[in-house]
């Protein structure tokens, strides 16, 4: 009976310590993290997809999903997010086919000043991409993502869960898109 009482009191104390520790971690992660930031008369928020400026005019602009916004010690507004890759930026067999406008969530992250953001884009999961279009976006700025790319293993893994921006307003397409797969850009080099 004494042992059971001791066990119960220890369990309650551990739960309180865990709760306190979790609250401290949550407070630390929110420090310096803003959900909205304005730069160059544009307001960006966590969860948005954006193009980064590129020096190379021939290649596609890098796409990132903003995970964190903050102002650094020098007063410069910064963003941190996961990079999305185009098929041409992945290692794959030349016979692999890709959806048009397909990108892949990578395991690589980037920290960049907000001044490096060129404009917004949108990345949707396959179901939403075929049936809906985000309001306020041109077709060339809408991408589809159904896989993540594991850089170290050079493999594609099916994404679990939703990747859509919760703040996005989706409008039903007049006619749903047909999933059209195109051959790899590397296919031409092999033949």
C-alpha positions as CSV (number, residue, x, y, z in Angstrom):
1,X,0.0,0.0,0.0
2,X,2.9,2.4,0.9
3,X,4.7,1.4,-2.3
4,X,1.6,2.2,-4.4
5,X,1.2,5.6,-2.8
6,X,4.8,6.4,-3.5
7,X,4.5,5.3,-7.1
8,X,1.4,7.5,-7.6
9,X,3.1,10.6,-6.1
10,X,6.2,10.0,-8.2
11,X,4.1,9.7,-11.3
12,X,2.2,12.9,-10.6
13,X,5.5,14.7,-10.0
14,X,7.0,13.4,-13.3
15,X,3.9,14.5,-15.2
16,X,4.2,18.0,-13.7
17,X,7.9,18.2,-14.6
18,X,7.1,17.1,-18.1
19,X,4.4,19.7,-18.5
20,X,6.7,22.4,-17.2
21,X,9.5,21.3,-19.5
22,X,7.1,21.3,-22.5
23,X,5.9,24.8,-21.6
24,X,9.4,26.1,-21.4
25,X,10.3,24.5,-24.8
26,X,7.1,26.0,-26.4
27,X,8.0,29.5,-25.0
28,X,11.6,29.2,-26.3
29,X,10.4,28.1,-29.8
30,X,8.1,31.1,-30.0
31,X,10.7,33.6,-29.0
32,X,11.7,35.6,-32.1
33,X,9.3,33.7,-34.3
34,X,6.8,35.8,-36.1
35,X,3.9,34.5,-38.0
36,X,3.6,37.5,-40.3
37,X,6.4,39.7,-41.7
38,X,6.4,42.5,-44.3
39,X,9.2,43.1,-46.7
40,X,9.3,45.1,-49.9
41,X,5.6,46.0,-49.4
42,X,4.7,42.3,-49.3
43,X,3.4,40.4,-46.3
44,X,4.7,36.8,-45.8
45,X,3.4,34.3,-43.3
46,X,4.5,30.9,-42.0
47,X,3.2,28.1,-44.3
48,X,3.4,30.1,-47.5
49,X,5.4,28.9,-50.5
50,X,7.8,31.3,-52.2
51,X,10.3,31.6,-55.0
52,X,13.8,32.7,-54.1
53,X,15.8,35.0,-56.3
54,X,18.3,33.2,-58.5
55,X,21.5,34.4,-60.2
56,X,21.1,31.8,-62.9
57,X,18.4,32.9,-65.4
58,X,18.4,29.5,-67.1
59,X,17.4,27.5,-64.1
60,X,14.1,27.3,-62.2
61,X,13.7,29.4,-59.1
62,X,14.2,27.6,-55.8
63,X,10.9,27.0,-54.0
64,X,10.7,27.0,-50.2
65,X,7.9,26.6,-47.7
66,X,8.3,29.2,-44.9
67,X,8.6,27.5,-41.5
68,X,9.8,30.5,-39.5
69,X,10.1,34.3,-39.8
70,X,12.2,36.5,-37.6
71,X,14.3,39.6,-37.4
72,X,18.0,38.9,-36.7
73,X,20.3,40.9,-34.4
74,X,21.3,43.3,-37.3
75,X,17.6,44.1,-37.9
76,X,17.4,42.1,-41.1
77,X,14.2,40.2,-41.7
78,X,14.9,36.5,-42.2
79,X,13.0,33.3,-43.2
80,X,13.7,29.6,-42.7
81,X,12.0,26.8,-44.7
82,X,12.2,23.5,-46.4
83,X,13.4,23.5,-50.0
84,X,11.3,21.8,-52.7
85,X,13.2,20.2,-55.6
86,X,12.3,20.0,-59.3
87,X,12.7,16.6,-61.0
88,X,15.9,17.8,-62.7
89,X,17.4,18.4,-59.3
90,X,17.0,14.7,-58.1
91,X,18.8,11.5,-58.9
92,X,16.4,9.0,-60.5
93,X,16.3,6.3,-63.2
94,X,16.0,7.8,-66.7
95,X,12.8,5.9,-67.3
96,X,11.0,7.5,-64.3
97,X,8.0,9.6,-65.3
98,X,6.9,12.8,-63.4
99,X,3.7,14.8,-63.3
100,X,3.8,18.1,-65.1
101,X,4.6,20.8,-62.6
102,X,5.7,18.2,-60.0
103,X,8.1,19.2,-57.2
104,X,9.5,17.2,-54.3
105,X,9.7,18.1,-50.6
106,X,13.4,17.7,-49.7
107,X,15.2,17.1,-46.4
108,X,17.2,20.3,-47.0
109,X,16.4,23.6,-45.3
110,X,17.5,27.2,-46.1
111,X,17.8,30.4,-44.1
112,X,17.6,33.5,-46.3
113,X,16.8,37.2,-45.9
114,X,13.3,38.2,-46.9
115,X,14.8,40.4,-49.6
116,X,15.8,37.2,-51.5
117,X,12.1,36.3,-52.0
118,X,11.0,37.0,-55.5
119,X,7.3,36.1,-55.4
120,X,4.7,33.6,-54.1
121,X,3.8,30.3,-55.5
122,X,1.6,27.4,-54.4
123,X,2.3,23.7,-53.8
124,X,-0.7,21.4,-53.5
125,X,-1.2,17.6,-52.9
126,X,-2.2,15.5,-55.9
127,X,-6.0,15.4,-55.0
128,X,-6.3,19.2,-54.6
129,X,-4.1,19.9,-57.6
130,X,-6.3,18.0,-60.0
131,X,-9.6,19.4,-58.7
132,X,-8.9,22.8,-57.4
133,X,-6.9,26.0,-58.1
134,X,-5.7,28.4,-55.4
135,X,-7.3,31.8,-55.7
136,X,-5.0,34.6,-56.9
137,X,-2.3,32.4,-58.5
138,X,-1.4,32.0,-62.1
139,X,-1.2,28.4,-63.5
140,X,2.6,28.7,-63.9
141,X,3.0,29.3,-60.2
142,X,1.0,26.2,-59.1
143,X,2.8,23.0,-58.4
144,X,1.9,19.5,-57.3
145,X,3.8,17.4,-54.7
146,X,3.1,13.8,-53.8
147,X,6.6,12.6,-52.7
148,X,9.4,13.7,-50.5
149,X,13.0,13.2,-51.7
150,X,15.5,11.7,-49.3
151,X,18.8,13.2,-50.4
152,X,21.2,10.7,-48.7
153,X,19.4,7.6,-50.0
154,X,18.4,9.2,-53.3
155,X,14.9,7.8,-52.9
156,X,11.4,9.1,-53.3
157,X,8.9,8.4,-50.4
158,X,5.2,9.0,-50.6
159,X,4.1,12.0,-48.5
160,X,1.7,11.2,-45.6
161,X,-0.7,13.9,-44.7
162,X,-1.6,17.3,-46.1
163,X,0.9,19.8,-47.4
164,X,-1.6,22.5,-48.4
165,X,-1.4,26.0,-46.9
166,X,-4.4,26.3,-44.5
167,X,-4.9,30.0,-45.4
168,X,-5.3,29.2,-49.1
169,X,-8.7,29.6,-50.7
170,X,-9.2,26.8,-53.3
171,X,-11.5,27.3,-56.2
172,X,-12.9,24.3,-58.1
173,X,-11.5,23.9,-61.6
174,X,-14.0,24.1,-64.4
175,X,-12.7,20.8,-65.7
176,X,-10.5,18.6,-63.4
177,X,-7.0,18.1,-64.7
178,X,-6.0,14.7,-66.0
179,X,-2.8,13.4,-64.3
180,X,-0.4,13.6,-67.2
181,X,3.1,12.1,-66.6
182,X,6.1,13.2,-68.6
183,X,9.4,11.4,-69.1
184,X,12.5,12.4,-67.2
185,X,14.6,15.3,-68.5
186,X,17.5,12.8,-68.4
187,X,15.7,10.4,-70.8
188,X,17.0,12.3,-73.8
189,X,20.6,12.1,-72.6
190,X,20.4,8.3,-72.4
191,X,18.9,7.7,-75.9
